[in-house]
């Protein structure tokens, strides 16, 4: 199973001039393992659409499993957030990426993203598929 970060899906759904090709290829290469999103990723997709029906329609043709965010992901997400704050981070609430990274870690699944820096920093044990 491969958890697909919102930025990869948005690259394709919005025909991003820079990243669309890479993201399409990465999705195609990962599809054989099963593609998935969770509620956090879904929420990150929402602002790009006028309505939830429009978003559902855009995702309808994709072989995406909808995974529940495991309760066990709360602890590693909070620990990543605490480390972020120790390093000088200014946000006052955990970032969505902390929940996504923790989800991948707890489930032992790969994460497909083109923004790997935060995941590599706070979840080094997660296998990440990203641009070179």
TIKOLKOL-546317 format. One record per residue: x, y, z of N, C-alpha, C in turn; residue in three letters; residue number from 0. Coordinates in steps of 0.001 Angstrom, whole numbers, plus 500000, padded with zeros to 6 digits. Layout:
BEGIN
+--------+--------+--------+--------+--------+--------+--------+--------+--------+--------+-----+
!     nX !     nY !     nZ !    caX !    caY !    caZ !     cX !     cY !     cZ ! residu ! num !
+--------+--------+--------+--------+--------+--------+--------+--------+--------+--------+-----+
!      X !      Y !      Z !      X !      Y !      Z !      X !      Y !      Z !    Ala ! NUM !
...
+--------+--------+--------+--------+--------+--------+--------+--------+--------+--------+-----+
This chain:
BEGIN
+--------+--------+--------+--------+--------+--------+--------+--------+--------+--------+-----+
!     nX !     nY !     nZ !    caX !    caY !    caZ !     cX !     cY !     cZ ! residu ! num !
+--------+--------+--------+--------+--------+--------+--------+--------+--------+--------+-----+
! 500845 ! 498819 ! 500000 ! 500000 ! 500000 ! 500000 ! 500887 ! 501241 ! 500000 !    Unk !   0 !
! 500451 ! 502270 ! 499277 ! 501167 ! 503539 ! 499192 ! 500191 ! 504658 ! 499557 !    Unk !   1 !
! 500531 ! 505412 ! 500588 ! 499760 ! 506575 ! 500984 ! 500186 ! 507737 ! 500082 !    Unk !   2 !
! 499231 ! 508352 ! 499396 ! 499530 ! 509387 ! 498399 ! 499260 ! 510762 ! 498991 !    Unk !   3 !
! 500302 ! 511566 ! 499074 ! 500183 ! 512918 ! 499613 ! 499351 ! 513780 ! 498658 !    Unk !   4 !
! 498677 ! 514766 ! 499228 ! 497804 ! 515637 ! 498439 ! 498546 ! 516343 ! 497311 !    Unk !   5 !
! 499804 ! 516724 ! 497533 ! 500498 ! 517481 ! 496490 ! 500641 ! 516673 ! 495210 !    Unk !   6 !
! 500815 ! 515367 ! 495307 ! 500941 ! 514519 ! 494109 ! 499608 ! 514472 ! 493363 !    Unk !   7 !
! 498532 ! 514291 ! 494091 ! 497209 ! 514254 ! 493452 ! 496861 ! 515608 ! 492840 !    Unk !   8 !
! 497161 ! 516676 ! 493551 ! 496859 ! 518008 ! 493023 ! 497677 ! 518328 ! 491775 !    Unk !   9 !
! 498896 ! 517824 ! 491711 ! 499706 ! 518028 ! 490503 ! 498970 ! 517531 ! 489266 !    Unk !  10 !
! 498339 ! 516370 ! 489412 ! 497638 ! 515767 ! 488280 ! 496273 ! 516419 ! 488074 !    Unk !  11 !
! 495528 ! 516597 ! 489157 ! 494178 ! 517150 ! 489057 ! 494154 ! 518591 ! 488557 !    Unk !  12 !
! 495223 ! 519338 ! 488811 ! 495270 ! 520737 ! 488378 ! 496201 ! 520940 ! 487187 !    Unk !  13 !
! 496725 ! 519845 ! 486631 ! 497642 ! 519901 ! 485482 ! 498814 ! 520846 ! 485745 !    Unk !  14 !
! 499460 ! 520651 ! 486888 ! 500606 ! 521486 ! 487256 ! 501684 ! 521404 ! 486182 !    Unk !  15 !
! 502106 ! 522550 ! 485683 ! 503057 ! 522610 ! 484573 ! 504416 ! 522009 ! 484926 !    Unk !  16 !
! 504815 ! 522087 ! 486166 ! 506125 ! 521598 ! 486577 ! 506078 ! 520135 ! 487002 !    Unk !  17 !
! 505070 ! 519744 ! 487775 ! 505078 ! 518442 ! 488442 ! 504109 ! 517398 ! 487884 !    Unk !  18 !
! 503206 ! 517755 ! 486989 ! 502202 ! 516809 ! 486526 ! 502819 ! 515522 ! 485979 !    Unk !  19 !
! 503790 ! 515635 ! 485130 ! 504386 ! 514456 ! 484500 ! 505028 ! 513528 ! 485541 !    Unk !  20 !
! 505816 ! 514101 ! 486445 ! 506455 ! 513271 ! 487471 ! 505403 ! 512580 ! 488331 !    Unk !  21 !
! 504388 ! 513332 ! 488742 ! 503355 ! 512774 ! 489617 ! 502547 ! 511680 ! 488922 !    Unk !  22 !
! 502207 ! 511880 ! 487659 ! 501483 ! 510839 ! 486917 ! 502299 ! 509557 ! 486840 !    Unk !  23 !
! 503588 ! 509681 ! 486554 ! 504453 ! 508511 ! 486456 ! 504608 ! 507821 ! 487811 !    Unk !  24 !
! 504774 ! 508597 ! 488858 ! 504915 ! 508031 ! 490202 ! 503650 ! 507291 ! 490620 !    Unk !  25 !
! 502498 ! 507852 ! 490308 ! 501231 ! 507180 ! 490618 ! 501100 ! 505884 ! 489826 !    Unk !  26 !
! 501443 ! 505939 ! 488553 ! 501369 ! 504736 ! 487715 ! 502308 ! 503654 ! 488239 !    Unk !  27 !
! 503505 ! 504028 ! 488651 ! 504470 ! 503063 ! 489182 ! 504035 ! 502475 ! 490516 !    Unk !  28 !
! 503272 ! 503226 ! 491283 ! 502860 ! 502785 ! 492619 ! 501514 ! 502082 ! 492630 !    Unk !  29 !
! 500751 ! 502219 ! 491576 ! 499387 ! 501689 ! 491545 ! 499321 ! 500193 ! 491829 !    Unk !  30 !
! 500321 ! 499446 ! 491389 ! 500314 ! 497998 ! 491597 ! 500329 ! 497616 ! 493075 !    Unk !  31 !
! 500786 ! 498519 ! 493938 ! 500854 ! 498247 ! 495374 ! 499589 ! 498682 ! 496102 !    Unk !  32 !
! 498726 ! 499410 ! 495414 ! 497512 ! 499949 ! 496009 ! 497753 ! 501377 ! 496479 !    Unk !  33 !
! 496913 ! 502282 ! 496040 ! 497024 ! 503695 ! 496396 ! 495973 ! 504036 ! 497441 !    Unk !  34 !
! 496347 ! 504888 ! 498390 ! 495421 ! 505229 ! 499468 ! 495573 ! 506683 ! 499879 !    Unk !  35 !
! 494495 ! 507207 ! 500454 ! 494499 ! 508515 ! 501102 ! 493824 ! 508337 ! 502459 !    Unk !  36 !
! 493983 ! 509342 ! 503311 ! 493254 ! 509347 ! 504574 ! 492486 ! 510664 ! 504682 !    Unk !  37 !
! 491811 ! 510879 ! 505786 ! 490976 ! 512077 ! 505948 ! 491801 ! 513361 ! 505927 !    Unk !  38 !
! 493028 ! 513300 ! 506420 ! 493879 ! 514494 ! 506417 ! 494221 ! 514881 ! 504975 !    Unk !  39 !
! 494608 ! 513902 ! 504183 ! 494940 ! 514150 ! 502777 ! 493707 ! 514654 ! 502030 !    Unk !  40 !
! 492569 ! 514027 ! 502286 ! 491316 ! 514451 ! 501664 ! 491026 ! 515921 ! 501995 !    Unk !  41 !
! 491216 ! 516286 ! 503262 ! 490982 ! 517677 ! 503682 ! 491930 ! 518638 ! 502971 !    Unk !  42 !
! 493162 ! 518202 ! 502722 ! 494107 ! 519061 ! 502005 ! 493700 ! 519249 ! 500541 !    Unk !  43 !
! 492982 ! 518308 ! 499980 ! 492505 ! 518430 ! 498601 ! 491316 ! 519385 ! 498480 !    Unk !  44 !
! 490509 ! 519456 ! 499516 ! 489246 ! 520200 ! 499469 ! 489354 ! 521641 ! 498983 !    Unk !  45 !
! 490314 ! 522435 ! 499432 ! 490344 ! 523841 ! 499001 ! 490518 ! 524045 ! 497491 !    Unk !  46 !
! 490970 ! 523036 ! 496782 ! 491167 ! 523168 ! 495332 ! 489867 ! 522993 ! 494546 !    Unk !  47 !
! 488761 ! 522705 ! 495234 ! 487490 ! 522433 ! 494567 ! 486390 ! 523306 ! 495135 !    Unk !  48 !
! 485387 ! 523576 ! 494303 ! 484282 ! 524432 ! 494728 ! 483308 ! 523730 ! 495646 !    Unk !  49 !
! 483227 ! 522397 ! 495514 ! 482293 ! 521642 ! 496350 ! 482835 ! 520241 ! 496583 !    Unk !  50 !
! 482269 ! 519593 ! 497579 ! 482694 ! 518220 ! 497849 ! 482279 ! 517296 ! 496708 !    Unk !  51 !
! 481144 ! 517572 ! 496093 ! 480737 ! 516768 ! 494941 ! 481755 ! 516875 ! 493808 !    Unk !  52 !
! 482284 ! 518073 ! 493589 ! 483295 ! 518264 ! 492550 ! 484566 ! 517467 ! 492884 !    Unk !  53 !
! 484959 ! 517492 ! 494140 ! 486133 ! 516717 ! 494562 ! 485877 ! 515224 ! 494405 !    Unk !  54 !
! 484732 ! 514771 ! 494861 ! 484392 ! 513338 ! 494709 ! 484424 ! 512923 ! 493248 !    Unk !  55 !
! 483901 ! 513771 ! 492394 ! 483895 ! 513477 ! 490966 ! 485318 ! 513411 ! 490416 !    Unk !  56 !
! 486173 ! 514327 ! 490845 ! 487558 ! 514344 ! 490376 ! 488311 ! 513092 ! 490806 !    Unk !  57 !
! 487981 ! 512567 ! 491975 ! 488667 ! 511377 ! 492494 ! 488019 ! 510068 ! 492060 !    Unk !  58 !
! 486839 ! 510148 ! 491477 ! 486051 ! 508942 ! 491166 ! 486792 ! 507930 ! 490295 !    Unk !  59 !
! 487572 ! 508382 ! 489346 ! 488253 ! 507461 ! 488448 ! 489569 ! 506915 ! 488977 !    Unk !  60 !
! 489968 ! 507333 ! 490157 ! 491246 ! 506917 ! 490726 ! 491064 ! 505694 ! 491614 !    Unk !  61 !
! 491992 ! 504774 ! 491568 ! 491902 ! 503591 ! 492427 ! 492451 ! 503888 ! 493829 !    Unk !  62 !
! 491796 ! 504806 ! 494522 ! 492261 ! 505228 ! 495843 ! 491433 ! 504581 ! 496941 !    Unk !  63 !
! 492110 ! 503888 ! 497823 ! 491451 ! 503373 ! 499017 ! 491406 ! 504490 ! 500036 !    Unk !  64 !
! 490323 ! 504568 ! 500772 ! 490218 ! 505556 ! 501845 ! 490508 ! 504852 ! 503163 !    Unk !  65 !
! 491637 ! 505214 ! 503761 ! 492049 ! 504598 ! 505005 ! 491652 ! 505471 ! 506195 !    Unk !  66 !
! 491287 ! 504822 ! 507273 ! 491049 ! 505529 ! 508522 ! 492399 ! 505914 ! 509118 !    Unk !  67 !
! 492473 ! 507089 ! 509702 ! 493676 ! 507501 ! 510403 ! 493710 ! 506722 ! 511719 !    Unk !  68 !
! 494728 ! 505887 ! 511915 ! 494748 ! 505075 ! 513132 ! 494987 ! 505922 ! 514383 !    Unk !  69 !
! 494283 ! 505579 ! 515433 ! 494433 ! 506259 ! 516717 ! 495889 ! 506235 ! 517167 !    Unk !  70 !
! 496593 ! 505144 ! 516870 ! 497995 ! 504979 ! 517267 ! 498916 ! 506015 ! 516607 !    Unk !  71 !
! 498451 ! 506689 ! 515564 ! 499270 ! 507705 ! 514896 ! 499348 ! 508997 ! 515700 !    Unk !  72 !
! 498470 ! 509171 ! 516678 ! 498456 ! 510406 ! 517462 ! 499763 ! 510617 ! 518215 !    Unk !  73 !
! 500305 ! 509552 ! 518817 ! 501533 ! 509713 ! 519593 ! 502720 ! 510127 ! 518715 !    Unk !  74 !
! 503046 ! 509391 ! 517643 ! 504182 ! 509839 ! 516826 ! 503948 ! 511208 ! 516180 !    Unk !  75 !
! 502701 ! 511551 ! 515872 ! 502421 ! 512884 ! 515327 ! 502739 ! 513953 ! 516378 !    Unk !  76 !
! 502359 ! 513688 ! 517627 ! 502625 ! 514662 ! 518688 ! 504121 ! 514781 ! 518968 !    Unk !  77 !
! 504843 ! 513673 ! 518875 ! 506283 ! 513703 ! 519100 ! 506994 ! 514471 ! 517979 !    Unk !  78 !
! 506537 ! 514296 ! 516759 ! 507097 ! 515052 ! 515634 ! 506829 ! 516542 ! 515820 !    Unk !  79 !
! 505623 ! 516874 ! 516278 ! 505281 ! 518274 ! 516513 ! 506159 ! 518869 ! 517622 !    Unk !  80 !
! 506371 ! 518112 ! 518686 ! 507219 ! 518586 ! 519783 ! 508647 ! 518839 ! 519286 !    Unk !  81 !
! 509152 ! 517949 ! 518449 ! 510489 ! 518132 ! 517886 ! 510521 ! 519360 ! 516970 !    Unk !  82 !
! 509485 ! 519542 ! 516182 ! 509367 ! 520718 ! 515318 ! 509444 ! 522002 ! 516156 !    Unk !  83 !
! 508725 ! 522032 ! 517264 ! 508743 ! 523208 ! 518138 ! 510130 ! 523420 ! 518747 !    Unk !  84 !
! 510791 ! 522317 ! 519169 ! 512152 ! 522424 ! 519729 ! 513125 ! 522999 ! 518708 !    Unk !  85 !
! 512868 ! 522716 ! 517438 ! 513743 ! 523214 ! 516364 ! 513388 ! 524633 ! 515935 !    Unk !  86 !
! 512449 ! 525244 ! 516621 ! 512108 ! 526632 ! 516330 ! 510849 ! 526823 ! 515516 !    Unk !  87 !
! 510099 ! 525758 ! 515266 ! 508843 ! 525888 ! 514523 ! 507867 ! 526783 ! 515254 !    Unk !  88 !
! 507115 ! 527574 ! 514512 ! 506248 ! 528569 ! 515133 ! 504766 ! 528183 ! 515160 !    Unk !  89 !
! 504393 ! 527172 ! 514459 ! 502985 ! 526769 ! 514468 ! 502594 ! 526310 ! 515867 !    Unk !  90 !
! 501350 ! 526536 ! 516242 ! 500911 ! 526186 ! 517593 ! 500091 ! 524903 ! 517645 !    Unk !  91 !
! 499838 ! 524311 ! 516492 ! 499115 ! 523038 ! 516436 ! 499840 ! 522123 ! 515448 !    Unk !  92 !
! 499738 ! 520817 ! 515659 ! 500426 ! 519886 ! 514749 ! 500027 ! 520098 ! 513292 !    Unk !  93 !
! 500998 ! 520038 ! 512428 ! 500778 ! 520204 ! 511000 ! 500170 ! 518934 ! 510396 !    Unk !  94 !
! 499389 ! 519061 ! 509339 ! 498826 ! 517874 ! 508690 ! 499894 ! 516847 ! 508316 !    Unk !  95 !
! 501049 ! 517313 ! 507877 ! 502109 ! 516381 ! 507490 ! 502534 ! 515479 ! 508645 !    Unk !  96 !
! 502418 ! 515953 ! 509875 ! 502778 ! 515114 ! 511016 ! 501804 ! 513945 ! 511151 !    Unk !  97 !
! 500531 ! 514188 ! 510902 ! 499552 ! 513096 ! 510958 ! 499739 ! 512139 ! 509783 !    Unk !  98 !
! 500028 ! 512679 ! 508616 ! 500238 ! 511840 ! 507432 ! 501485 ! 510973 ! 507614 !    Unk !  99 !
! 502578 ! 511574 ! 508053 ! 503801 ! 510811 ! 508297 ! 503612 ! 509760 ! 509373 !    Unk ! 100 !
! 502922 ! 510120 ! 510448 ! 502659 ! 509168 ! 511528 ! 501769 ! 508028 ! 511041 !    Unk ! 101 !
! 500806 ! 508348 ! 510192 ! 499939 ! 507305 ! 509634 ! 500777 ! 506300 ! 508850 !    Unk ! 102 !
! 501620 ! 506791 ! 507970 ! 502477 ! 505900 ! 507183 ! 503380 ! 505066 ! 508098 !    Unk ! 103 !
! 503911 ! 505697 ! 509126 ! 504801 ! 504988 ! 510052 ! 504065 ! 503881 ! 510795 !    Unk ! 104 !
! 502923 ! 504200 ! 511367 ! 502169 ! 503235 ! 512172 ! 501683 ! 502063 ! 511324 !    Unk ! 105 !
! 501256 ! 502348 ! 510105 ! 500746 ! 501295 ! 509223 ! 501868 ! 500564 ! 508490 !    Unk ! 106 !
! 503080 ! 501127 ! 508534 ! 504200 ! 500507 ! 507827 ! 504033 ! 500537 ! 506322 !    Unk ! 107 !
! 503494 ! 501656 ! 505824 ! 503273 ! 501775 ! 504385 ! 504137 ! 502892 ! 503814 !    Unk ! 108 !
! 504368 ! 502823 ! 502515 ! 505166 ! 503842 ! 501834 ! 504354 ! 505119 ! 501687 !    Unk ! 109 !
! 505064 ! 506222 ! 501508 ! 504441 ! 507521 ! 501314 ! 504943 ! 508107 ! 500002 !    Unk ! 110 !
! 504016 ! 508445 ! 499121 ! 504332 ! 509072 ! 497843 ! 504094 ! 510572 ! 497984 !    Unk ! 111 !
! 505153 ! 511345 ! 497869 ! 505078 ! 512797 ! 498020 ! 506176 ! 513436 ! 497186 !    Unk ! 112 !
! 505999 ! 514682 ! 496837 ! 507119 ! 515372 ! 496195 ! 507740 ! 516380 ! 497141 !    Unk ! 113 !
! 507243 ! 516421 ! 498357 ! 507767 ! 517315 ! 499383 ! 508246 ! 516463 ! 500561 !    Unk ! 114 !
! 509390 ! 515835 ! 500396 ! 509840 ! 514827 ! 501353 ! 510608 ! 515371 ! 502551 !    Unk ! 115 !
! 511028 ! 516601 ! 502513 ! 511919 ! 517132 ! 503555 ! 511359 ! 516952 ! 504964 !    Unk ! 116 !
! 510140 ! 517385 ! 505199 ! 509561 ! 517277 ! 506545 ! 509384 ! 515812 ! 506942 !    Unk ! 117 !
! 508956 ! 514984 ! 506011 ! 508774 ! 513564 ! 506340 ! 510107 ! 512902 ! 506674 !    Unk ! 118 !
! 511128 ! 513193 ! 505899 ! 512448 ! 512609 ! 506166 ! 513003 ! 513088 ! 507511 !    Unk ! 119 !
! 512725 ! 514331 ! 507856 ! 513214 ! 514892 ! 509110 ! 512532 ! 514267 ! 510314 !    Unk ! 120 !
! 511204 ! 514166 ! 510293 ! 510451 ! 513745 ! 511464 ! 510020 ! 512276 ! 511455 !    Unk ! 121 !
! 510085 ! 511648 ! 510298 ! 509699 ! 510237 ! 510183 ! 510733 ! 509495 ! 509327 !    Unk ! 122 !
! 511981 ! 509452 ! 509783 ! 513045 ! 508871 ! 508957 ! 512861 ! 507388 ! 508652 !    Unk ! 123 !
! 512058 ! 506693 ! 509431 ! 511854 ! 505268 ! 509190 ! 510799 ! 504988 ! 508120 !    Unk ! 124 !
! 510070 ! 506016 ! 507683 ! 509050 ! 505842 ! 506650 ! 509727 ! 505781 ! 505286 !    Unk ! 125 !
! 509347 ! 504804 ! 504499 ! 509856 ! 504677 ! 503130 ! 509123 ! 505714 ! 502269 !    Unk ! 126 !
! 509888 ! 506570 ! 501602 ! 509306 ! 507675 ! 500851 ! 509623 ! 507541 ! 499372 !    Unk ! 127 !
! 508613 ! 507731 ! 498553 ! 508773 ! 507797 ! 497100 ! 508686 ! 509277 ! 496755 !    Unk ! 128 !
! 509756 ! 509825 ! 496201 ! 509792 ! 511261 ! 495927 ! 510732 ! 511533 ! 494760 !    Unk ! 129 !
! 510668 ! 512757 ! 494218 ! 511596 ! 513099 ! 493134 ! 513047 ! 513035 ! 493627 !    Unk ! 130 !
! 513949 ! 512729 ! 492710 ! 515369 ! 512676 ! 493105 ! 515907 ! 514026 ! 493545 !    Unk ! 131 !
+--------+--------+--------+--------+--------+--------+--------+--------+--------+--------+-----+
